[in-house]
Amino acid sequence: MSPNCLPILPARVQLWRHLRAAGAVSLQNGVWVLPARETHERLLRDELAQVERHGGTGLLFQAQALGHDLVARFHDERDQEYAEVCERSQALRDELARESRAGKETFAELEENEQELAKLDRWLGQIQARDFFGAPTATQAAQAVEACRADLAAFAAAVYRREGVTDGATDGAEEVESAGTPMDKKG
């Protein structure tokens, strides 16, 4: 399906996606919370204007929670996201181990796995950007991605050794961290 054929999302779904991407927490149907920050106020004003353009209504206000631990709600939401990063990081590490055991240390596999690590890096960065209160599992997720990076560096070193690209003096880490595709590095 081409981008021009994609269905237009209902305004409510777009609003939901924008609020989730900003790190907002839903308290109940139609009630969302973000920390009082200038960037969040601008975002919410823009979203309210969009809602009104579609014939809807909304209210923006600042509130102080009394007897309700909103920080815990923010932690729960981010911890769920960080847990998913940890799971996907482990899946990448498992994939690298399987490919190594099967002797699939090829440039194609390396490039594919570099792309997966790049996705994990971007995703972790997005979660960290909306982790306003430092969720407990943030460090664990960052360590999981770093473990992927180390495993990928070792896999890259094996690929380069197998292809005769290095003289064995490198561990492959600089190739994994540098720009370009593995094929760029071979030549």
Phi, psi and omega in degrees: 000128180281158180303330181288342182263357181295140178292146177283128181287143175300149182305323181297319179292318178299316178299312179304313180298317180296317180293318177298317180297329179281349180095013180292152177248134178272123178275322176195180183310114175081002179245115183240150183230137172225152175299149181287098178223151182302317180296324179289322178297316178299314179302312183294322176296318178297318179294319178297319178299320178295317178301315181294324176298332179267012176086007180267180178226162178192167178230140173245135176203158174263138182223159174241126181286133176240115177076011179230122185275087180293326180301320178298323177296316177297317178301315180301315181297313181291322179300323177297318180292317178297323178298321178295321176299317179298317179297314181290328176296315179297322178298320178293318179297319178297319179298315178299318179296316179299315181295323178294314179299326182274000180072028181263043178277081183240162178297323179297314178295320179298314180297317179300317182285330173297321178295321178296319178295320178299320177298315179299317178300313180297315182296315178300317178300320178295318179294315180300325180294332180253012176269081189290336187237015176065073180301147184302329184266009181301315181295318179301318180294317179297320178293324179296318178293321178295324176296322175299316181300317179294316179297321179292324177297318178294320178296318179299317179300319179295320178298312182294321176297314182299322182271358179071025182278328181248165179264011180088355181278348182249154177263001178089351185298320182293330178291321181293323185274341183278165181283160176102172180266165177302326180293328177297326185280336183293320184280000000 
